[in-house]
Structures are given as structure tokens and as C-alpha cells.
Amino acid sequence: MTEQVIVAFSSCPDEATAKRLAEALVSERLATCVNRVSGIASTYFWDGRLQDDAEILLIIKTTAARLTELEARLSALHPYELPELVALPVAGGNERYLQWVRTGVAANNSTGLEPR
């Protein structure tokens, strides 16, 4: 059976944090690729009041098999008391790219394959 590819989202307070988290997740093979999207604004309730903050969004590509480890590592590294992590299954896409994602987080990967 082919491993389910997952796209996960997490928000960060600033670019330095986002870069540090992205590098850790990819270096530790918990994610194959992490996009950092700046310029987002988040509106939410926290500490009993409405918040509105600028954040950096991480778009994390991984597999279902790595999601639990990714969540644990993100929680350990993230500065937020309650880090966002929302994961969605990928229903389809470029199969070569999806295979690259699977290979990138495989426990025995040392290929360094690129998606191009």
C-alpha cells in the first residue's frame, strides 16, 4: 500500500521561528518540504479576549506515518503554549512529487532526491 501524503499547517509568531522550525522538521526527516508564507493575519480568542496577530504560516508536506512524530517535535520546539497543527490528507496530485514527499521522510532515506 502506498503511504498517505499529508499537508499540515502551523502558524508561527515570526520569520526566525518559522525558519528554525522548518529547518528542524526537514533536517530530521519529519517533513520533506516546508513552505513559509509571510503576511498572514490571524484572528482568534486567547486568554478570554479577541487577538489579531501577524504570523508566518508553515505548509508542511509529510506522510501519515510521520505525523505523530512531527506533532511531538513541533510541540517541543514551538514557542506557543498551544501550537497549531492541522493535517489534511492529499487526495491526489503529481504522483512523482507525492513519491518524492514519501521518499523524503522515509526512515532509511539518504538519497537527497529533488522533485525536479
PyMOL commands that set and color helices and strands:
alter all, ss='L'
color gray80, all
select helices_A, chain A and resi 15-27+64-77+95-105
alter helices_A, ss='H'
color red, helices_A
select strands_A, chain A and resi 5-12+33-46+49-63+86-89
alter strands_A, ss='S'
color yellow, strands_A
deselect
rebuild
show_as cartoon
